[in-house]
Every structure is written in structure tokens, then in C-alpha cells.
Amino acid sequence: MIAVFILIIHSIETLAYSVRLSGARVKLLASALSLFNVMVMVSRLANMMQQPFTGSLIDNAPKENALEFVEVQYRVLIGSATLGTIIGLLLLPTFIAVFSRSIIHLAEERGSIPALLKKGFTIAYLKRAKKHIHLPRFSYIKGMSWRDIPIKLFCINMIITAVYTIGVLSALYAALLTPERATTAVMASGLINGIATILLLIVFIDPKISILADDVINQKGSYVSLKNASIMMVTSRLLGTLLAQLLFIPGAKYIAWFTQFIV
């Protein structure tokens, strides 16, 4: 169940990259961002819901080999984050089409999310949604030049994603490494994820993608460039979940070391 939560979280956050593409496509970026905020809130709520269950793995770990048991379990959870990102990547073309229609309907409903959900989950609209299912094709990335990708932004997004993926898990594992400062280590997870979220959404990533979307709407940039940037961000996110496997134990050791200066 915990793995399913994490899979859903990372699928939603990956699909969030399609919202700006859809907004630029139908030239309703402000409405698109309102849907983006809803998706972010859903993923954050799911993240909060899975945390108690993640912590229960430590409580139920066998005493004789707790470190080994928890490490294996948490690495499986990190693998779920990778799988969720892959699923989000595969569903990206479909959700761009679906979100484009959703943004238009949101504007028709004067910004009412409940009214949009009520309309969207009717049988008639669900049948229409089948027409928008698009499997990923090679032609989707045709014309994409990796030389145009900003390597610095690519690496920043990858590192931030890795930190966000292991923030809670490394803090919980650090509690096993330093049982005398366990509470301090666990509480550090909120700080780590908070910083990662701020860097991801406010400082580095979000403004860059928003500028590209504005350029498309104002006819100063191309939709292809925005699509390439979004695919680049999803790819770096996928690599970030893989990097998280490498940073998991070092991150826990760093948190355990850092707690001695707080107590």
C-alpha cells in the first residue's frame, strides 16, 4: 500500500509538467496553473498520508537486523517512485490532450473545480476521454535536440528530485542510526522536503517553465521548445529517482551526523 501511495505521488507530479503544455496549447495559462495547483496539493496530501505508514516499517522491523530490513524496504519504495515517474512519462501525451479539454471546461465553469469534476466524471465525458488516449511515439520527440537542453537546469532538477524522493526515508533511517536522537532526525524530514519543494517550485524550475509557456502564448517562442523543455524536466526527474538510490544511505548518515549539533 505504501508503494502504491508513492507510485501515485510521483505519477501525479510527473504529469503536472503536462499542465503548462496544455495551457499554452489552448492559450489559457492561468486556468492551467489553477489545475496545476490542485494536482500539487493532491500529491502533497498523498505524501502526508503515506508518511505514518512508512514510519511503521521501522516500528515493525525485527530487532536483530532492523537496519538491513528497513533499507531493503525503503529501496523498494524508492523504486516505486521511479516506476511512478515512468508511468507519468508514458501517460504524458494522453494527459496533455485530456488537460487541454479540462482547462477549456474549467473556463466554461468559471473556475469551479467541483463543477468540473462533476462534469468530467459523467459517463458521456469518460467515453469521450477514450478518444484522447495517445501512446508515446518516437515522433513525439522528433526534432528534439539535446544540445539545446540547459545542462545546469537539468542537473539541478535531477538533484532536487533525488533529495525530495529520499527526504522522509533518509530521515527515518537516520533515526535508526542515532536512536538517542531519533525524534530530532525524524523531524528533519519536513525541513529537507520543504527546502527541496521551495527550490523546485519557486527558485529554479517553475519560473523557467512558466516563462517558456508565456512566450508560446505571446508568440515569442515555439510550442516545440516548451514541449522539449517539459520532456527534459521529466527525464531529469526520472534520473533523479535513480540517483536517490545512491543518495539514500549517505543522506541518512548526514542527517544522523547533523542532529548532534541540534541536541
Secondary structure, DSSP 8 states (H G I E B T S, - for coil): -HHHHHHHHHHHHHHTHHHHHHHHHHT-HHHHHHHHHHHHHHHHHHHHHHHHHHHHHHHTS-STTHHHHHHHHHHHHHHHHHHHHHHHHHHHHHHHHHHHHHHHHHHHTTT-HHHHHHHHTSHHHHHHHGGG-----GGGGTT--GGGS-HHHHHHHHHHHHHHHHHHHHHHHHHHH-GGGHHHHHHHHHHHHHHHHHIIIIIIHHHHHHHHHHHHHTTSS-HHHHHHHHHHHHHHHHHHHHHHHHHHHHHHHHHHHHHTTT-
